[in-house]
Amino acid sequence: MMGELSGASAYTGYLLVAYGVTALVVIANIVVARHRFRATRRRLQQQLDRRAGRGA
């Protein structure tokens, strides 16, 4: 039992870094996707407004 725990602790640093990097990538993907979605929605709304003759 103790041998298993001491062996697992050798990988703790690696696992923490791996989980941290994964979390950062997932969060960055969410932020970028939301930004692009909002920009696309804004652009499409402007196109609809122009087609309807409601401004520039």
N, CA, C, O and CB atoms as a CASP TS submission, in Angstrom:
PFRMAT TS
TARGET T0000
AUTHOR 0000-0000-0000
METHOD Language model
MODEL 1
PARENT N/A
ATOM      1  N   MET     1       0.822  -1.196   0.000  1.00  0.00           N
ATOM      2  CA  MET     1       0.000   0.000   0.000  1.00  0.00           C
ATOM      3  C   MET     1       0.867   1.261   0.000  1.00  0.00           C
ATOM      4  O   MET     1       0.640   2.168  -0.801  1.00  0.00           O
ATOM      5  CB  MET     1      -0.936  -0.003   1.209  1.00  0.00           C
ATOM      6  N   MET     2       1.845   1.322   0.881  1.00  0.00           N
ATOM      7  CA  MET     2       2.701   2.508   0.945  1.00  0.00           C
ATOM      8  C   MET     2       3.556   2.639  -0.304  1.00  0.00           C
ATOM      9  O   MET     2       3.843   3.750  -0.748  1.00  0.00           O
ATOM     10  CB  MET     2       3.593   2.455   2.183  1.00  0.00           C
ATOM     11  N   GLY     3       3.963   1.511  -0.872  1.00  0.00           N
ATOM     12  CA  GLY     3       4.751   1.558  -2.095  1.00  0.00           C
ATOM     13  C   GLY     3       3.968   2.158  -3.244  1.00  0.00           C
ATOM     14  O   GLY     3       4.520   2.887  -4.068  1.00  0.00           O
ATOM     15  N   GLU     4       2.684   1.852  -3.298  1.00  0.00           N
ATOM     16  CA  GLU     4       1.830   2.407  -4.348  1.00  0.00           C
ATOM     17  C   GLU     4       1.690   3.916  -4.182  1.00  0.00           C
ATOM     18  O   GLU     4       1.736   4.658  -5.163  1.00  0.00           O
ATOM     19  CB  GLU     4       0.444   1.739  -4.330  1.00  0.00           C
ATOM     20  N   LEU     5       1.523   4.363  -2.961  1.00  0.00           N
ATOM     21  CA  LEU     5       1.359   5.794  -2.717  1.00  0.00           C
ATOM     22  C   LEU     5       2.638   6.564  -3.026  1.00  0.00           C
ATOM     23  O   LEU     5       2.587   7.648  -3.609  1.00  0.00           O
ATOM     24  CB  LEU     5       0.942   6.038  -1.272  1.00  0.00           C
ATOM     25  N   SER     6       3.783   6.008  -2.638  1.00  0.00           N
ATOM     26  CA  SER     6       5.030   6.722  -2.897  1.00  0.00           C
ATOM     27  C   SER     6       5.339   6.734  -4.392  1.00  0.00           C
ATOM     28  O   SER     6       5.920   7.699  -4.890  1.00  0.00           O
ATOM     29  CB  SER     6       6.192   6.080  -2.116  1.00  0.00           C
ATOM     30  N   GLY     7       4.965   5.694  -5.109  1.00  0.00           N
ATOM     31  CA  GLY     7       5.166   5.663  -6.556  1.00  0.00           C
ATOM     32  C   GLY     7       4.253   6.643  -7.270  1.00  0.00           C
ATOM     33  O   GLY     7       4.648   7.263  -8.257  1.00  0.00           O
ATOM     34  N   ALA     8       3.042   6.782  -6.776  1.00  0.00           N
ATOM     35  CA  ALA     8       2.087   7.701  -7.387  1.00  0.00           C
ATOM     36  C   ALA     8       2.521   9.147  -7.180  1.00  0.00           C
ATOM     37  O   ALA     8       2.272   9.999  -8.033  1.00  0.00           O
ATOM     38  CB  ALA     8       0.683   7.480  -6.809  1.00  0.00           C
ATOM     39  N   SER     9       3.164   9.426  -6.057  1.00  0.00           N
ATOM     40  CA  SER     9       3.551  10.804  -5.784  1.00  0.00           C
ATOM     41  C   SER     9       4.655  11.280  -6.724  1.00  0.00           C
ATOM     42  O   SER     9       4.861  12.484  -6.875  1.00  0.00           O
ATOM     43  CB  SER     9       4.005  10.943  -4.341  1.00  0.00           C
ATOM     44  N   ALA    10       5.359  10.359  -7.350  1.00  0.00           N
ATOM     45  CA  ALA    10       6.393  10.752  -8.305  1.00  0.00           C
ATOM     46  C   ALA    10       5.775  11.419  -9.532  1.00  0.00           C
ATOM     47  O   ALA    10       6.427  12.212 -10.211  1.00  0.00           O
ATOM     48  CB  ALA    10       7.224   9.532  -8.728  1.00  0.00           C
ATOM     49  N   TYR    11       4.523  11.093  -9.805  1.00  0.00           N
ATOM     50  CA  TYR    11       3.846  11.653 -10.973  1.00  0.00           C
ATOM     51  C   TYR    11       2.948  12.835 -10.631  1.00  0.00           C
ATOM     52  O   TYR    11       2.324  13.410 -11.524  1.00  0.00           O
ATOM     53  CB  TYR    11       3.032  10.585 -11.649  1.00  0.00           C
ATOM     54  N   THR    12       2.872  13.198  -9.391  1.00  0.00           N
ATOM     55  CA  THR    12       1.963  14.258  -8.973  1.00  0.00           C
ATOM     56  C   THR    12       2.275  15.580  -9.665  1.00  0.00           C
ATOM     57  O   THR    12       1.364  16.260 -10.138  1.00  0.00           O
ATOM     58  CB  THR    12       2.027  14.435  -7.468  1.00  0.00           C
ATOM     59  N   GLY    13       3.532  15.947  -9.729  1.00  0.00           N
ATOM     60  CA  GLY    13       3.901  17.199 -10.391  1.00  0.00           C
ATOM     61  C   GLY    13       3.526  17.194 -11.859  1.00  0.00           C
ATOM     62  O   GLY    13       2.993  18.177 -12.373  1.00  0.00           O
ATOM     63  N   TYR    14       3.801  16.098 -12.527  1.00  0.00           N
ATOM     64  CA  TYR    14       3.442  15.972 -13.942  1.00  0.00           C
ATOM     65  C   TYR    14       1.934  16.082 -14.124  1.00  0.00           C
ATOM     66  O   TYR    14       1.464  16.790 -15.015  1.00  0.00           O
ATOM     67  CB  TYR    14       3.949  14.635 -14.515  1.00  0.00           C
ATOM     68  N   LEU    15       1.178  15.387 -13.288  1.00  0.00           N
ATOM     69  CA  LEU    15      -0.278  15.411 -13.414  1.00  0.00           C
ATOM     70  C   LEU    15      -0.845  16.799 -13.158  1.00  0.00           C
ATOM     71  O   LEU    15      -1.759  17.235 -13.858  1.00  0.00           O
ATOM     72  CB  LEU    15      -0.903  14.416 -12.454  1.00  0.00           C
ATOM     73  N   LEU    16      -0.311  17.495 -12.162  1.00  0.00           N
ATOM     74  CA  LEU    16      -0.796  18.846 -11.884  1.00  0.00           C
ATOM     75  C   LEU    16      -0.535  19.780 -13.064  1.00  0.00           C
ATOM     76  O   LEU    16      -1.396  20.579 -13.431  1.00  0.00           O
ATOM     77  CB  LEU    16      -0.132  19.398 -10.619  1.00  0.00           C
ATOM     78  N   VAL    17       0.639  19.678 -13.647  1.00  0.00           N
ATOM     79  CA  VAL    17       0.959  20.507 -14.809  1.00  0.00           C
ATOM     80  C   VAL    17       0.062  20.139 -15.982  1.00  0.00           C
ATOM     81  O   VAL    17      -0.446  21.019 -16.676  1.00  0.00           O
ATOM     82  CB  VAL    17       2.442  20.351 -15.200  1.00  0.00           C
ATOM     83  N   ALA    18      -0.135  18.842 -16.207  1.00  0.00           N
ATOM     84  CA  ALA    18      -0.970  18.396 -17.323  1.00  0.00           C
ATOM     85  C   ALA    18      -2.408  18.884 -17.157  1.00  0.00           C
ATOM     86  O   ALA    18      -3.008  19.379 -18.111  1.00  0.00           O
ATOM     87  CB  ALA    18      -0.942  16.864 -17.435  1.00  0.00           C
ATOM     88  N   TYR    19      -2.959  18.748 -15.958  1.00  0.00           N
ATOM     89  CA  TYR    19      -4.315  19.230 -15.717  1.00  0.00           C
ATOM     90  C   TYR    19      -4.386  20.749 -15.830  1.00  0.00           C
ATOM     91  O   TYR    19      -5.371  21.282 -16.343  1.00  0.00           O
ATOM     92  CB  TYR    19      -4.801  18.782 -14.339  1.00  0.00           C
ATOM     93  N   GLY    20      -3.373  21.443 -15.366  1.00  0.00           N
ATOM     94  CA  GLY    20      -3.355  22.897 -15.473  1.00  0.00           C
ATOM     95  C   GLY    20      -3.327  23.373 -16.912  1.00  0.00           C
ATOM     96  O   GLY    20      -4.066  24.283 -17.287  1.00  0.00           O
ATOM     97  N   VAL    21      -2.471  22.757 -17.720  1.00  0.00           N
ATOM     98  CA  VAL    21      -2.390  23.125 -19.137  1.00  0.00           C
ATOM     99  C   VAL    21      -3.711  22.816 -19.834  1.00  0.00           C
ATOM    100  O   VAL    21      -4.196  23.614 -20.636  1.00  0.00           O
ATOM    101  CB  VAL    21      -1.225  22.378 -19.834  1.00  0.00           C
ATOM    102  N   THR    22      -4.287  21.667 -19.529  1.00  0.00           N
ATOM    103  CA  THR    22      -5.570  21.295 -20.131  1.00  0.00           C
ATOM    104  C   THR    22      -6.652  22.299 -19.762  1.00  0.00           C
ATOM    105  O   THR    22      -7.434  22.711 -20.619  1.00  0.00           O
ATOM    106  CB  THR    22      -5.985  19.886 -19.688  1.00  0.00           C
ATOM    107  N   ALA    23      -6.704  22.690 -18.508  1.00  0.00           N
ATOM    108  CA  ALA    23      -7.699  23.670 -18.070  1.00  0.00           C
ATOM    109  C   ALA    23      -7.502  25.006 -18.784  1.00  0.00           C
ATOM    110  O   ALA    23      -8.475  25.635 -19.199  1.00  0.00           O
ATOM    111  CB  ALA    23      -7.622  23.867 -16.549  1.00  0.00           C
ATOM    112  N   LEU    24      -6.261  25.438 -18.928  1.00  0.00           N
ATOM    113  CA  LEU    24      -5.996  26.699 -19.630  1.00  0.00           C
ATOM    114  C   LEU    24      -6.438  26.636 -21.081  1.00  0.00           C
ATOM    115  O   LEU    24      -7.017  27.593 -21.593  1.00  0.00           O
ATOM    116  CB  LEU    24      -4.513  27.045 -19.560  1.00  0.00           C
ATOM    117  N   VAL    25      -6.174  25.527 -21.747  1.00  0.00           N
ATOM    118  CA  VAL    25      -6.562  25.379 -23.152  1.00  0.00           C
ATOM    119  C   VAL    25      -8.083  25.379 -23.290  1.00  0.00           C
ATOM    120  O   VAL    25      -8.624  26.020 -24.191  1.00  0.00           O
ATOM    121  CB  VAL    25      -5.970  24.082 -23.744  1.00  0.00           C
ATOM    122  N   VAL    26      -8.766  24.672 -22.412  1.00  0.00           N
ATOM    123  CA  VAL    26     -10.231  24.630 -22.472  1.00  0.00           C
ATOM    124  C   VAL    26     -10.813  26.019 -22.224  1.00  0.00           C
ATOM    125  O   VAL    26     -11.721  26.446 -22.937  1.00  0.00           O
ATOM    126  CB  VAL    26     -10.791  23.625 -21.440  1.00  0.00           C
ATOM    127  N   ILE    27     -10.304  26.717 -21.230  1.00  0.00           N
ATOM    128  CA  ILE    27     -10.792  28.067 -20.933  1.00  0.00           C
ATOM    129  C   ILE    27     -10.509  29.012 -22.095  1.00  0.00           C
ATOM    130  O   ILE    27     -11.368  29.814 -22.461  1.00  0.00           O
ATOM    131  CB  ILE    27     -10.144  28.605 -19.644  1.00  0.00           C
ATOM    132  N   ALA    28      -9.317  28.926 -22.678  1.00  0.00           N
ATOM    133  CA  ALA    28      -8.978  29.774 -23.825  1.00  0.00           C
ATOM    134  C   ALA    28      -9.903  29.483 -24.999  1.00  0.00           C
ATOM    135  O   ALA    28     -10.333  30.409 -25.685  1.00  0.00           O
ATOM    136  CB  ALA    28      -7.511  29.564 -24.241  1.00  0.00           C
ATOM    137  N   ASN    29     -10.215  28.215 -25.241  1.00  0.00           N
ATOM    138  CA  ASN    29     -11.129  27.864 -26.328  1.00  0.00           C
ATOM    139  C   ASN    29     -12.513  28.456 -26.100  1.00  0.00           C
ATOM    140  O   ASN    29     -13.142  28.936 -27.043  1.00  0.00           O
ATOM    141  CB  ASN    29     -11.228  26.348 -26.470  1.00  0.00           C
ATOM    142  N   ILE    30     -12.988  28.428 -24.874  1.00  0.00           N
ATOM    143  CA  ILE    30     -14.298  28.999 -24.560  1.00  0.00           C
ATOM    144  C   ILE    30     -14.290  30.507 -24.781  1.00  0.00           C
ATOM    145  O   ILE    30     -15.224  31.052 -25.369  1.00  0.00           O
ATOM    146  CB  ILE    30     -14.697  28.676 -23.109  1.00  0.00           C
ATOM    147  N   VAL    31     -13.248  31.178 -24.316  1.00  0.00           N
ATOM    148  CA  VAL    31     -13.158  32.637 -24.461  1.00  0.00           C
ATOM    149  C   VAL    31     -13.101  33.032 -25.936  1.00  0.00           C
ATOM    150  O   VAL    31     -13.807  33.946 -26.362  1.00  0.00           O
ATOM    151  CB  VAL    31     -11.918  33.180 -23.718  1.00  0.00           C
ATOM    152  N   VAL    32     -12.266  32.348 -26.713  1.00  0.00           N
ATOM    153  CA  VAL    32     -12.134  32.668 -28.137  1.00  0.00           C
ATOM    154  C   VAL    32     -13.437  32.380 -28.875  1.00  0.00           C
ATOM    155  O   VAL    32     -13.844  33.167 -29.730  1.00  0.00           O
ATOM    156  CB  VAL    32     -10.977  31.868 -28.768  1.00  0.00           C
ATOM    157  N   ALA    33     -14.093  31.274 -28.563  1.00  0.00           N
ATOM    158  CA  ALA    33     -15.349  30.929 -29.227  1.00  0.00           C
ATOM    159  C   ALA    33     -16.426  31.972 -28.929  1.00  0.00           C
ATOM    160  O   ALA    33     -17.176  32.361 -29.824  1.00  0.00           O
ATOM    161  CB  ALA    33     -15.824  29.535 -28.785  1.00  0.00           C
ATOM    162  N   ARG    34     -16.505  32.420 -27.687  1.00  0.00           N
ATOM    163  CA  ARG    34     -17.499  33.447 -27.342  1.00  0.00           C
ATOM    164  C   ARG    34     -17.212  34.758 -28.061  1.00  0.00           C
ATOM    165  O   ARG    34     -18.130  35.428 -28.533  1.00  0.00           O
ATOM    166  CB  ARG    34     -17.526  33.680 -25.827  1.00  0.00           C
ATOM    167  N   HIS    35     -15.928  35.123 -28.142  1.00  0.00           N
ATOM    168  CA  HIS    35     -15.552  36.356 -28.831  1.00  0.00           C
ATOM    169  C   HIS    35     -15.934  36.283 -30.307  1.00  0.00           C
ATOM    170  O   HIS    35     -16.517  37.222 -30.849  1.00  0.00           O
ATOM    171  CB  HIS    35     -14.041  36.620 -28.682  1.00  0.00           C
ATOM    172  N   ARG    36     -15.607  35.176 -30.951  1.00  0.00           N
ATOM    173  CA  ARG    36     -15.932  35.022 -32.374  1.00  0.00           C
ATOM    174  C   ARG    36     -17.435  34.987 -32.601  1.00  0.00           C
ATOM    175  O   ARG    36     -17.927  35.549 -33.580  1.00  0.00           O
ATOM    176  CB  ARG    36     -15.295  33.750 -32.932  1.00  0.00           C
ATOM    177  N   PHE    37     -18.169  34.332 -31.708  1.00  0.00           N
ATOM    178  CA  PHE    37     -19.623  34.277 -31.827  1.00  0.00           C
ATOM    179  C   PHE    37     -20.222  35.674 -31.756  1.00  0.00           C
ATOM    180  O   PHE    37     -21.071  36.036 -32.571  1.00  0.00           O
ATOM    181  CB  PHE    37     -20.221  33.389 -30.730  1.00  0.00           C
ATOM    182  N   ARG    38     -19.779  36.452 -30.785  1.00  0.00           N
ATOM    183  CA  ARG    38     -20.308  37.813 -30.644  1.00  0.00           C
ATOM    184  C   ARG    38     -19.955  38.677 -31.845  1.00  0.00           C
ATOM    185  O   ARG    38     -20.787  39.452 -32.317  1.00  0.00           O
ATOM    186  CB  ARG    38     -19.777  38.460 -29.368  1.00  0.00           C
ATOM    187  N   ALA    39     -18.726  38.553 -32.344  1.00  0.00           N
ATOM    188  CA  ALA    39     -18.315  39.339 -33.508  1.00  0.00           C
ATOM    189  C   ALA    39     -19.132  38.944 -34.736  1.00  0.00           C
ATOM    190  O   ALA    39     -19.549  39.808 -35.508  1.00  0.00           O
ATOM    191  CB  ALA    39     -16.810  39.151 -33.785  1.00  0.00           C
ATOM    192  N   THR    40     -19.359  37.654 -34.918  1.00  0.00           N
ATOM    193  CA  THR    40     -20.147  37.188 -36.060  1.00  0.00           C
ATOM    194  C   THR    40     -21.590  37.649 -35.937  1.00  0.00           C
ATOM    195  O   THR    40     -22.188  38.085 -36.921  1.00  0.00           O
ATOM    196  CB  THR    40     -20.088  35.658 -36.171  1.00  0.00           C
ATOM    197  N   ARG    41     -22.152  37.555 -34.742  1.00  0.00           N
ATOM    198  CA  ARG    41     -23.529  38.000 -34.538  1.00  0.00           C
ATOM    199  C   ARG    41     -23.661  39.496 -34.818  1.00  0.00           C
ATOM    200  O   ARG    41     -24.636  39.931 -35.431  1.00  0.00           O
ATOM    201  CB  ARG    41     -23.990  37.686 -33.103  1.00  0.00           C
ATOM    202  N   ARG    42     -22.679  40.285 -34.370  1.00  0.00           N
ATOM    203  CA  ARG    42     -22.695  41.729 -34.611  1.00  0.00           C
ATOM    204  C   ARG    42     -22.613  42.033 -36.107  1.00  0.00           C
ATOM    205  O   ARG    42     -23.336  42.890 -36.616  1.00  0.00           O
ATOM    206  CB  ARG    42     -21.532  42.410 -33.868  1.00  0.00           C
ATOM    207  N   ARG    43     -21.718  41.317 -36.809  1.00  0.00           N
ATOM    208  CA  ARG    43     -21.564  41.527 -38.248  1.00  0.00           C
ATOM    209  C   ARG    43     -22.836  41.152 -39.002  1.00  0.00           C
ATOM    210  O   ARG    43     -23.255  41.875 -39.906  1.00  0.00           O
ATOM    211  CB  ARG    43     -20.382  40.716 -38.778  1.00  0.00           C
ATOM    212  N   LEU    44     -23.447  40.039 -38.643  1.00  0.00           N
ATOM    213  CA  LEU    44     -24.680  39.624 -39.310  1.00  0.00           C
ATOM    214  C   LEU    44     -25.816  40.598 -39.032  1.00  0.00           C
ATOM    215  O   LEU    44     -26.628  40.868 -39.917  1.00  0.00           O
ATOM    216  CB  LEU    44     -25.077  38.222 -38.865  1.00  0.00           C
ATOM    217  N   GLN    45     -25.885  41.128 -37.815  1.00  0.00           N
ATOM    218  CA  GLN    45     -26.920  42.106 -37.504  1.00  0.00           C
ATOM    219  C   GLN    45     -26.732  43.375 -38.331  1.00  0.00           C
ATOM    220  O   GLN    45     -27.709  43.967 -38.791  1.00  0.00           O
ATOM    221  CB  GLN    45     -26.907  42.441 -36.007  1.00  0.00           C
ATOM    222  N   GLN    46     -25.488  43.794 -38.522  1.00  0.00           N
ATOM    223  CA  GLN    46     -25.220  44.967 -39.356  1.00  0.00           C
ATOM    224  C   GLN    46     -25.638  44.711 -40.795  1.00  0.00           C
ATOM    225  O   GLN    46     -26.189  45.599 -41.445  1.00  0.00           O
ATOM    226  CB  GLN    46     -23.733  45.344 -39.297  1.00  0.00           C
ATOM    227  N   GLN    47     -25.386  43.514 -41.301  1.00  0.00           N
ATOM    228  CA  GLN    47     -25.794  43.175 -42.664  1.00  0.00           C
ATOM    229  C   GLN    47     -27.313  43.184 -42.789  1.00  0.00           C
ATOM    230  O   GLN    47     -27.849  43.675 -43.782  1.00  0.00           O
ATOM    231  CB  GLN    47     -25.236  41.800 -43.069  1.00  0.00           C
ATOM    232  N   LEU    48     -28.009  42.648 -41.796  1.00  0.00           N
ATOM    233  CA  LEU    48     -29.473  42.669 -41.822  1.00  0.00           C
ATOM    234  C   LEU    48     -30.005  44.092 -41.779  1.00  0.00           C
ATOM    235  O   LEU    48     -30.962  44.423 -42.479  1.00  0.00           O
ATOM    236  CB  LEU    48     -30.038  41.866 -40.653  1.00  0.00           C
ATOM    237  N   ASP    49     -29.390  44.930 -40.961  1.00  0.00           N
ATOM    238  CA  ASP    49     -29.820  46.322 -40.875  1.00  0.00           C
ATOM    239  C   ASP    49     -29.633  47.036 -42.207  1.00  0.00           C
ATOM    240  O   ASP    49     -30.497  47.808 -42.624  1.00  0.00           O
ATOM    241  CB  ASP    49     -29.048  47.050 -39.775  1.00  0.00           C
ATOM    242  N   ARG    50     -28.513  46.785 -42.876  1.00  0.00           N
ATOM    243  CA  ARG    50     -28.272  47.417 -44.173  1.00  0.00           C
ATOM    244  C   ARG    50     -29.280  46.936 -45.213  1.00  0.00           C
ATOM    245  O   ARG    50     -29.781  47.736 -46.004  1.00  0.00           O
ATOM    246  CB  ARG    50     -26.843  47.128 -44.652  1.00  0.00           C
ATOM    247  N   ARG    51     -29.581  45.644 -45.220  1.00  0.00           N
ATOM    248  CA  ARG    51     -30.545  45.108 -46.191  1.00  0.00           C
ATOM    249  C   ARG    51     -31.940  45.663 -45.953  1.00  0.00           C
ATOM    250  O   ARG    51     -32.696  45.866 -46.902  1.00  0.00           O
ATOM    251  CB  ARG    51     -30.577  43.581 -46.123  1.00  0.00           C
ATOM    252  N   ALA    52     -32.282  45.905 -44.714  1.00  0.00           N
ATOM    253  CA  ALA    52     -33.605  46.427 -44.385  1.00  0.00           C
ATOM    254  C   ALA    52     -33.658  47.946 -44.560  1.00  0.00           C
ATOM    255  O   ALA    52     -34.719  48.551 -44.408  1.00  0.00           O
ATOM    256  CB  ALA    52     -33.985  46.047 -42.950  1.00  0.00           C
ATOM    257  N   GLY    53     -32.521  48.558 -44.877  1.00  0.00           N
ATOM    258  CA  GLY    53     -32.472  49.998 -45.079  1.00  0.00           C
ATOM    259  C   GLY    53     -32.557  50.782 -43.789  1.00  0.00           C
ATOM    260  O   GLY    53     -33.085  51.894 -43.758  1.00  0.00           O
ATOM    261  N   ARG    54     -32.033  50.196 -42.722  1.00  0.00           N
ATOM    262  CA  ARG    54     -32.120  50.855 -41.418  1.00  0.00           C
ATOM    263  C   ARG    54     -30.814  51.508 -41.009  1.00  0.00           C
ATOM    264  O   ARG    54     -30.594  51.730 -39.819  1.00  0.00           O
ATOM    265  CB  ARG    54     -32.536  49.863 -40.363  1.00  0.00           C
ATOM    266  N   GLY    55     -29.972  51.812 -41.920  1.00  0.00           N
ATOM    267  CA  GLY    55     -28.744  52.498 -41.531  1.00  0.00           C
ATOM    268  C   GLY    55     -27.517  51.850 -42.110  1.00  0.00           C
ATOM    269  O   GLY    55     -27.599  50.921 -42.913  1.00  0.00           O
ATOM    270  N   ALA    56     -26.356  52.362 -41.682  1.00  0.00           N
ATOM    271  CA  ALA    56     -25.089  51.890 -42.230  1.00  0.00           C
ATOM    272  C   ALA    56     -24.512  50.759 -41.449  1.00  0.00           C
ATOM    273  O   ALA    56     -23.443  50.255 -41.792  1.00  0.00           O
ATOM    274  CB  ALA    56     -24.106  52.993 -42.287  1.00  0.00           C
TER
END
